Amino acid sequence: MPRVNINISDELKEYFEKKSLESGASQSSLMALYLSEYVDQKKAMESMIELSEVLKRNPNILNNTDK
């Protein structure tokens, strides 16, 4: 796994220190987890936007034609 160095605010550092103590997980693993979850959420939102655009262009796509 690649190693990345970043600068973070004191507030973020304190947040991850607290979460690390609470969970027993390392700060690095928590940061990696949070970043991964953030990216997953961004991808999901982008997919929802794309789906919304498809539905706007094709308003009848959800109509059941088997009736």
Summary of the structure (lengths in Angstrom):
residues: 67
radius of gyration: 20.2
end to end distance: 53.1
largest distance: 61.1
contacts: 110
relative contact order: 0.06
helix: 67%
strand: 0%
